Structures are given as structure tokens and as C-alpha cells.
Amino acid sequence: MAGTGQTGPGSVGDRKRTPLSPLIHGRVRLLILSFLLRTRKAHPFTSVRNSLGLTDGTLSVHLSKLEEGGLVSIEKTFEGKKPLTLVRVTPLGRRQFKQYVADLQEIVPGLGSD
């Protein structure tokens, strides 16, 4: 509120970082990270695509953005003679997702584990 001197997340006085990282906050990227964070293993591109019901193009575009931001790593390899693309969340991605969830809990009443 103007004139109260309060500086919660997202207020004008909070200049250190923006809550709810725009890199994560998009619906598809949030789904991708949530899926990948279920385990620490790498997931095949096709598994992520099929599980989330995305097209190759949509998944590829969003994974590229997440990779550019350092939140996921993408490894292209072969399984026999077939190409295999593996995707995993990076340690930075885990930290940023954890912060994203903390931001949500602070912004939305009742989301915390109270």
C-alpha cells in the first residue's frame, strides 16, 4: 500500500529480485519443471512430451528457454543407433524452483504448511 512503508515481495521497495520468476512462471515451463523434479534422474524428451501432452515444438522451445536460464541441462546421446535426448533439472533449477514455491506461499494465503 502506498505510504505504509511495507516492502513485501513484488512491492516497489523490493529491488533485489522479482518474485515468481518469469522463467518458471509460464504454465508450460512450470509443468516441465514440476515433472522433472519428481526424481533426480534424467528424463527422455519423449517421456516428458508424452507425460505432459505437449508437442515436440512446444516442449523444445520451452526446454531451450529453461536451458538458457541454467535451470535444466539437455544431453543428446544415442541408444544404440537411435538418438536420445535426456533432460534433467540442474542444481540451480532446484534452488530457483524452491524459491518460486516459497514466493507462492508468501503471496497466496493458505498455501503454506500451517
Residue frames as a rotation matrix with the C-alpha (Angstrom) as fourth column:
MET 1
0.574 0.819 0.000 0.00
0.819 -0.574 0.000 0.00
0.000 0.000 -1.000 0.00
ALA 2
0.033 -0.556 0.830 1.23
0.441 -0.737 -0.512 3.47
0.897 0.384 0.221 -0.77
GLY 3
0.084 -0.090 0.992 2.65
-0.556 -0.830 -0.029 5.30
0.827 -0.550 -0.119 2.19
THR 4
0.944 0.317 0.086 2.75
-0.246 0.507 0.826 2.29
0.218 -0.802 0.556 4.54
GLY 5
0.153 -0.971 0.185 6.46
-0.988 -0.143 0.064 1.65
-0.035 -0.192 -0.981 4.14
GLN 6
0.424 0.028 0.905 5.82
-0.244 0.966 0.084 -2.07
-0.872 -0.257 0.416 3.70
THR 7
-0.043 -0.507 -0.861 8.01
-0.998 -0.026 0.065 -3.87
-0.056 0.862 -0.504 1.23
GLY 8
0.346 0.231 0.910 6.65
-0.247 0.957 -0.149 -7.34
-0.905 -0.173 0.388 0.59
PRO 9
-0.535 -0.559 0.634 7.64
0.434 0.462 0.774 -9.42
-0.725 0.689 -0.004 -2.42
GLY 10
-0.226 0.406 0.886 6.85
0.962 -0.049 0.268 -7.60
0.152 0.913 -0.379 -5.61
SER 11
0.731 0.456 -0.508 6.44
0.550 -0.834 0.045 -4.24
-0.403 -0.312 -0.860 -3.93
VAL 12
0.857 -0.377 0.350 8.26
0.020 -0.655 -0.755 -1.23
0.514 0.654 -0.554 -5.28
GLY 13
0.578 -0.643 0.503 10.69
-0.813 -0.404 0.419 -1.31
-0.066 -0.651 -0.756 -2.35
ASP 14
0.508 -0.379 0.773 11.85
0.009 0.900 0.435 -4.86
-0.861 -0.214 0.461 -3.15
ARG 15
0.644 -0.320 -0.694 14.65
-0.751 -0.436 -0.496 -4.20
-0.144 0.841 -0.521 -5.63
LYS 16
-0.224 -0.838 0.498 16.76
-0.670 0.503 0.546 -7.33
-0.708 -0.211 -0.674 -5.02
ARG 17
-0.990 -0.047 0.137 14.75
0.058 0.739 0.672 -9.77
-0.133 0.672 -0.728 -7.16
THR 18
-0.366 0.909 -0.199 11.38
-0.877 -0.265 0.401 -10.27
0.311 0.321 0.894 -8.74
PRO 19
-0.451 0.263 0.853 9.19
-0.429 0.774 -0.465 -12.87
-0.783 -0.575 -0.237 -7.03
LEU 20
0.488 0.644 0.589 7.66
0.123 0.617 -0.777 -15.59
-0.864 0.452 0.222 -9.18
SER 21
-0.509 -0.847 -0.155 10.46
-0.125 -0.105 0.987 -15.86
-0.852 0.522 -0.052 -11.70
PRO 22
0.309 0.640 -0.704 9.06
-0.799 -0.226 -0.557 -15.22
-0.515 0.735 0.442 -15.19
LEU 23
-0.493 -0.568 -0.659 11.28
-0.824 0.547 0.144 -18.05
0.279 0.614 -0.738 -16.44
ILE 24
-0.990 0.138 0.015 9.42
0.120 0.904 -0.410 -20.55
-0.070 -0.404 -0.912 -14.25
HIS 25
-0.581 0.805 -0.122 6.00
-0.224 -0.302 -0.927 -18.89
-0.783 -0.511 0.356 -14.02
GLY 26
-0.376 0.451 -0.810 4.85
-0.916 -0.048 0.399 -19.73
0.141 0.891 0.431 -17.54
ARG 27
0.521 0.735 0.433 2.34
-0.800 0.598 -0.053 -22.60
-0.298 -0.319 0.900 -17.47
VAL 28
0.866 -0.176 -0.467 4.31
-0.149 0.803 -0.578 -24.99
0.477 0.570 0.669 -19.68
ARG 29
-0.137 -0.990 0.036 7.67
-0.303 0.007 -0.953 -24.31
0.943 -0.142 -0.301 -18.00
LEU 30
-0.218 0.154 0.964 6.08
-0.976 -0.023 -0.217 -24.77
-0.011 -0.988 0.155 -14.58
LEU 31
0.823 0.557 0.112 4.67
-0.546 0.829 -0.120 -28.11
-0.160 0.038 0.986 -15.73
ILE 32
0.562 -0.686 -0.462 8.01
-0.112 0.490 -0.864 -29.20
0.819 0.538 0.199 -17.17
LEU 33
-0.420 -0.781 0.462 9.97
-0.576 -0.163 -0.801 -28.36
0.701 -0.603 -0.382 -14.02
SER 34
0.102 0.542 0.834 7.34
-0.969 0.242 -0.039 -29.95
-0.223 -0.805 0.550 -11.77
PHE 35
0.939 0.237 -0.249 7.54
-0.310 0.897 -0.316 -33.14
0.148 0.374 0.916 -13.81
LEU 36
0.303 -0.912 -0.277 11.35
-0.078 0.266 -0.961 -33.22
0.950 0.313 0.010 -13.89
LEU 37
-0.340 -0.465 0.818 11.66
-0.779 -0.347 -0.521 -32.55
0.526 -0.814 -0.244 -10.16
ARG 38
0.726 0.673 0.141 9.77
-0.647 0.599 0.471 -35.72
0.232 -0.433 0.871 -9.22
THR 39
0.834 -0.549 0.052 13.05
0.495 0.787 0.369 -37.63
-0.244 -0.282 0.928 -9.40
ARG 40
0.384 -0.784 -0.487 16.72
-0.336 -0.610 0.717 -36.72
-0.860 -0.112 -0.498 -9.66
LYS 41
-0.207 -0.484 0.850 17.20
0.563 0.652 0.508 -38.80
-0.800 0.584 0.138 -12.81
ALA 42
-0.795 -0.064 -0.604 17.32
-0.444 -0.616 0.650 -37.57
-0.414 0.785 0.461 -16.37
HIS 43
0.109 0.904 0.414 14.11
0.082 0.407 -0.910 -37.99
-0.991 0.134 -0.030 -18.36
PRO 44
-0.654 -0.261 0.710 13.93
0.692 0.171 0.701 -38.77
-0.305 0.950 0.069 -22.07
PHE 45
-0.911 0.285 -0.298 12.45
-0.369 -0.886 0.281 -35.95
-0.184 0.366 0.912 -24.15
THR 46
-0.565 0.719 -0.404 9.73
-0.193 0.361 0.912 -38.31
0.802 0.594 -0.065 -25.39
SER 47
-0.411 0.385 -0.826 8.74
0.843 0.505 -0.184 -39.23
0.347 -0.772 -0.532 -21.82
VAL 48
-0.747 0.115 -0.654 8.36
0.283 -0.836 -0.470 -35.57
-0.601 -0.536 0.592 -20.86
ARG 49
-0.850 0.410 -0.330 6.43
-0.510 -0.486 0.709 -34.83
0.130 0.772 0.623 -24.06
ASN 50
-0.465 0.691 -0.553 4.06
0.132 0.672 0.729 -37.76
0.875 0.266 -0.404 -23.65
SER 51
-0.493 0.240 -0.836 3.51
0.865 0.238 -0.442 -37.29
0.092 -0.941 -0.325 -19.91
LEU 52
-0.619 0.191 -0.762 2.64
0.223 -0.887 -0.404 -33.61
-0.753 -0.420 0.507 -20.29
GLY 53
0.256 0.780 0.571 0.74
0.791 0.171 -0.588 -33.92
-0.556 0.602 -0.573 -23.58
LEU 54
0.287 -0.260 -0.922 2.93
-0.298 -0.939 0.172 -31.39
-0.910 0.225 -0.347 -25.37
THR 55
0.996 -0.073 0.043 4.01
0.059 0.242 -0.969 -31.21
0.060 0.968 0.245 -29.00
ASP 56
0.300 -0.954 0.030 7.68
0.954 0.300 0.004 -31.64
-0.013 0.027 1.000 -29.91
GLY 57
-0.116 -0.345 0.931 7.88
0.523 -0.818 -0.238 -27.97
0.844 0.460 0.276 -30.90
THR 58
0.663 0.437 0.608 6.29
-0.259 -0.627 0.734 -26.61
0.702 -0.644 -0.303 -27.73
LEU 59
0.923 -0.346 -0.169 8.46
0.324 0.460 0.827 -28.76
-0.208 -0.818 0.537 -25.47
SER 60
0.163 -0.921 0.353 11.59
0.968 0.079 -0.238 -27.92
0.191 0.381 0.905 -27.44
VAL 61
0.102 -0.061 0.993 11.00
0.194 -0.978 -0.080 -24.16
0.976 0.201 -0.088 -27.26
HIS 62
0.812 0.297 0.502 10.36
-0.389 -0.366 0.845 -24.19
0.435 -0.882 -0.182 -23.51
LEU 63
0.785 -0.606 -0.131 13.27
0.574 0.631 0.522 -26.52
-0.233 -0.484 0.843 -22.76
SER 64
0.049 -0.779 0.625 15.55
0.796 -0.348 -0.496 -24.19
0.604 0.522 0.603 -24.71
LYS 65
0.333 0.147 0.931 14.45
-0.257 -0.936 0.239 -21.25
0.907 -0.319 -0.274 -22.54
LEU 66
0.979 0.050 0.197 14.97
-0.203 0.262 0.943 -23.27
-0.004 -0.964 0.267 -19.36
GLU 67
0.525 -0.848 0.075 18.39
0.851 0.526 -0.010 -24.41
-0.031 0.069 0.997 -20.59
GLU 68
0.057 -0.471 0.880 19.41
0.422 -0.788 -0.449 -20.82
0.905 0.397 0.154 -21.46
GLY 69
0.510 0.235 0.828 18.46
-0.554 -0.646 0.525 -19.83
0.658 -0.726 -0.199 -17.91
GLY 70
-0.543 -0.840 -0.005 20.55
-0.582 0.381 -0.718 -22.68
0.605 -0.387 -0.696 -16.48
LEU 71
-0.041 0.625 0.780 17.56
-0.969 0.165 -0.183 -24.45
-0.243 -0.763 0.599 -14.92
VAL 72
0.820 0.239 0.520 17.80
-0.136 0.964 -0.227 -27.65
-0.556 0.115 0.823 -16.98
SER 73
-0.384 -0.884 -0.267 20.54
-0.660 0.060 0.749 -29.48
-0.646 0.463 -0.607 -18.80
ILE 74
0.794 0.593 -0.133 19.96
-0.479 0.477 -0.737 -31.26
-0.373 0.648 0.663 -22.07
GLU 75
-0.342 -0.898 0.277 22.16
-0.521 0.427 0.739 -34.14
-0.782 0.108 -0.614 -23.17
LYS 76
0.652 0.474 -0.592 21.96
-0.752 0.307 -0.583 -35.57
-0.095 0.826 0.556 -26.66
THR 77
-0.450 -0.747 0.490 23.23
-0.658 0.648 0.384 -39.11
-0.604 -0.150 -0.783 -26.95
PHE 78
-0.180 0.380 -0.907 22.42
-0.796 0.486 0.361 -42.37
0.578 0.787 0.214 -28.69
GLU 79
0.012 0.234 0.972 20.72
-0.651 0.740 -0.170 -45.52
-0.759 -0.631 0.161 -27.50
GLY 80
0.148 -0.113 0.983 22.09
0.639 0.769 -0.008 -47.99
-0.755 0.629 0.186 -29.98
LYS 81
-0.699 -0.371 0.611 21.61
0.715 -0.389 0.581 -46.19
0.023 0.843 0.537 -33.29
LYS 82
0.289 0.893 0.345 18.63
0.779 -0.429 0.457 -44.14
0.556 0.137 -0.820 -32.12
PRO 83
-0.570 -0.452 0.686 19.14
0.025 -0.844 -0.535 -40.55
0.821 -0.288 0.493 -30.93
LEU 84
0.226 0.578 -0.784 18.18
0.882 0.221 0.417 -39.95
0.414 -0.786 -0.460 -27.32
THR 85
-0.304 -0.231 0.924 17.68
-0.097 -0.958 -0.271 -36.55
0.948 -0.172 0.269 -25.70
LEU 86
-0.027 0.209 -0.977 17.84
0.909 0.411 0.063 -36.55
0.415 -0.887 -0.201 -21.90
VAL 87
0.011 0.152 0.988 16.63
-0.134 -0.979 0.152 -33.66
0.991 -0.135 0.010 -19.76
ARG 88
0.041 0.024 -0.999 17.33
0.927 0.373 0.047 -33.02
0.373 -0.928 -0.007 -16.09
VAL 89
0.919 0.261 0.296 16.96
0.109 -0.888 0.446 -30.19
0.379 -0.377 -0.845 -13.62
THR 90
-0.100 -0.988 0.116 20.22
0.246 -0.138 -0.959 -28.53
0.964 -0.068 0.257 -12.61
PRO 91
-0.374 -0.092 -0.923 21.10
0.926 0.022 -0.377 -27.65
0.055 -0.996 0.077 -9.01
LEU 92
-0.989 0.048 -0.141 20.32
-0.044 -0.998 -0.034 -24.01
-0.143 -0.027 0.989 -9.90
GLY 93
-0.498 0.854 -0.152 16.96
-0.290 0.002 0.957 -25.12
0.817 0.521 0.247 -11.25
ARG 94
-0.081 0.427 -0.901 16.17
0.754 0.617 0.225 -26.92
0.651 -0.661 -0.372 -8.00
ARG 95
-0.679 -0.241 -0.694 17.09
0.679 -0.567 -0.467 -23.85
-0.281 -0.788 0.548 -5.95
GLN 96
-0.949 0.312 -0.056 15.09
-0.309 -0.873 0.378 -21.48
0.068 0.376 0.924 -8.13
PHE 97
-0.287 0.885 -0.366 12.04
0.032 0.391 0.920 -23.76
0.958 0.252 -0.141 -8.12
LYS 98
-0.225 0.130 -0.966 12.23
0.938 0.298 -0.178 -23.99
0.265 -0.946 -0.189 -4.33
GLN 99
-0.882 -0.128 -0.453 12.34
0.269 -0.927 -0.263 -20.17
-0.386 -0.354 0.852 -4.18
TYR 100
-0.754 0.657 -0.022 9.41
-0.303 -0.317 0.899 -19.97
0.584 0.684 0.438 -6.60
VAL 101
-0.064 0.733 -0.677 7.33
0.549 0.592 0.590 -22.19
0.834 -0.334 -0.440 -4.30
ALA 102
-0.447 -0.162 -0.880 8.37
0.873 -0.292 -0.390 -20.10
-0.193 -0.943 0.272 -1.26
ASP 103
-0.992 0.102 -0.079 7.29
-0.119 -0.955 0.272 -16.95
-0.048 0.279 0.959 -3.14
LEU 104
-0.407 0.894 -0.187 3.90
-0.065 0.177 0.982 -18.51
0.911 0.412 -0.014 -3.90
GLN 105
-0.070 0.355 -0.932 3.44
0.878 0.465 0.112 -19.46
0.473 -0.811 -0.344 -0.25
GLU 106
-0.719 -0.260 -0.644 4.20
0.577 -0.740 -0.345 -15.89
-0.387 -0.620 0.682 0.78
ILE 107
-0.939 0.331 -0.088 1.89
-0.320 -0.754 0.574 -14.33
0.123 0.567 0.814 -1.80
VAL 108
-0.209 0.908 -0.363 -1.09
-0.344 0.279 0.897 -16.69
0.915 0.312 0.254 -1.62
PRO 109
-0.314 0.148 0.938 -2.73
-0.949 -0.037 -0.312 -17.07
-0.011 -0.988 0.152 1.79
GLY 110
0.546 0.602 0.582 -3.26
-0.677 0.727 -0.117 -20.65
-0.493 -0.330 0.805 2.90
LEU 111
0.713 -0.310 -0.629 -0.60
-0.402 0.555 -0.729 -22.25
0.575 0.772 0.271 0.66
GLY 112
-0.294 -0.879 0.375 1.88
-0.840 0.050 -0.540 -22.70
0.456 -0.474 -0.753 3.49
SER 113
-0.339 0.087 -0.937 2.04
0.165 0.986 0.032 -25.85
0.926 -0.143 -0.349 5.57
ASP 114
-0.656 0.130 0.743 0.26
-0.681 -0.527 -0.509 -24.14
0.325 -0.840 0.434 8.51
